[in-house]
């Protein structure tokens, strides 16, 4: 499954990238993120791997993030892998004519088991909705300083 989401964040591109490119900021806009652990490479750089641990109620999820392309301030690609799903994400950032930032994210989800294959088939909108939620939460953090760290 492939889809594209897009949002305008009303901060200059330079401010957007500073907030996006800091690992410690993820907890402010990625609800459920409880810990991150550096695995290998230079943090945030091409080839770097990071373990991200999320908690949603009593459910715990571990995701391994691998940076696959870094051309900031214009592009940042990463792969996100769990035991059941592989997500290839391409993020594009551009300065708008009014001096803000347009963020376009292309996501490709590859299920790694039958259950996830069925879930993707039956509920593809859930994945897009979650992507848009993270984008809106980043927008709220970047524009208004609102953190989800203690939510």
C-alpha positions in Angstrom: 0.0 0.0 0.0 1.3 3.4 -1.0 -0.1 6.8 -0.1 0.9 10.5 0.2 0.0 12.9 2.9 0.7 16.6 3.0 0.5 19.5 5.4 1.6 23.1 5.7 3.4 24.0 8.9 3.4 27.7 9.6 7.0 28.1 10.5 10.0 28.9 8.3 11.8 25.9 6.7 14.9 26.5 8.9 12.8 26.3 12.1 10.9 23.3 10.8 14.1 21.4 10.1 15.7 22.3 13.5 12.6 20.9 15.3 12.3 17.8 13.0 15.9 16.9 13.1 16.3 16.5 16.8 15.7 13.0 18.2 14.8 14.4 21.6 11.9 16.3 20.0 10.1 13.1 18.7 8.5 12.6 22.1 6.8 16.0 21.8 4.9 15.0 18.6 4.9 11.2 18.5 2.2 10.2 20.9 3.1 7.0 22.8 6.9 7.3 22.3 8.4 6.3 25.7 12.0 5.7 24.8 14.6 5.8 22.0 17.9 3.9 21.8 20.7 4.5 19.5 21.7 1.3 17.7 24.4 2.3 15.2 25.8 5.1 13.0 25.9 8.8 13.7 22.5 9.8 15.1 20.2 11.2 12.4 22.7 10.7 9.7 22.6 8.4 6.6 22.6 4.7 7.7 21.9 5.5 11.4 19.7 3.0 13.2 17.5 3.9 16.2 15.2 1.8 18.3 11.9 3.6 19.1 9.7 2.1 21.8 6.0 3.1 21.9 3.3 2.3 24.5 -0.4 2.4 23.6 -2.4 1.5 26.6 -1.0 -1.9 27.6 0.4 -2.6 24.2 4.1 -2.0 23.6 5.6 -1.7 20.1 9.3 -1.5 19.1 10.2 0.0 15.8 13.7 0.2 14.2 14.3 3.4 12.3 17.0 3.4 9.6 17.9 6.7 7.8 18.2 5.9 4.1 18.6 9.4 2.6 19.4 12.7 4.2 19.4 15.8 2.0 18.2 18.4 4.5 16.5 20.8 4.3 14.7 19.2 1.3 14.5 15.5 1.9 14.7 12.9 4.6 14.0 9.2 4.0 13.7 6.4 6.5 12.7 2.8 6.9 10.6 1.8 9.9 10.5 -2.0 10.7 8.6 -4.0 13.3 8.1 -7.7 13.5 5.0 -7.5 11.4 5.4 -4.5 9.1 8.0 -2.6 7.0 7.4 1.1 6.2 9.4 3.0 3.6 8.9 6.7 4.2 10.1 9.6 1.9 9.7 13.0 3.4 10.0 16.2 1.3 10.1 19.7 2.7 9.8 22.9 0.7 9.5 26.6 1.5 6.1 28.0 0.5 5.6 31.4 -1.2 4.4 32.8 2.1 7.6 31.7 3.9 6.2 28.6 5.7 7.0 24.9 5.1 5.1 22.3 3.1 5.7 18.7 4.3 4.9 15.9 1.9 5.3 12.3 3.1 5.1 9.3 0.8 4.6 6.0 2.7 4.8 2.5 1.4 3.7 -0.3 3.8 4.8 -3.8 3.3 3.2 -6.4 5.6 5.5 -9.1 6.9 2.8 -11.6 7.9 -0.7 -12.7 7.0 -2.5 -10.8 9.8 -0.9 -7.5 8.7 -1.7 -8.2 5.0 -5.3 -8.7 5.9 -5.3 -5.5 8.1 -3.9 -3.4 5.3 -6.5 -4.8 2.9 -9.4 -4.2 5.2 -8.4 -0.9 6.9 -6.0 1.0 4.7 -7.4 4.3 5.9 -6.1 3.6 9.5 -2.5 3.9 8.3 -3.1 7.2 6.5 -5.0 8.5 9.4 -2.1 7.7 11.8 0.4 9.4 9.5 -1.8 12.5 9.3 -2.1 12.5 13.1 1.7 12.5 13.5 1.9 15.3 10.9 -0.7 17.4 12.7 0.9 16.8 16.1 4.3 18.0 14.7 2.6 21.1 13.2 1.1 21.8 16.7 4.5 21.3 18.3 6.4 23.4 15.8 3.9 26.3 15.6 2.6 26.4 19.2 5.2 24.5 21.3 2.5 22.0 22.4 4.1 18.8 23.6 2.6 15.3 23.8 5.4 14.1 26.0 3.2 13.8 29.1 -0.1 13.0 27.3 
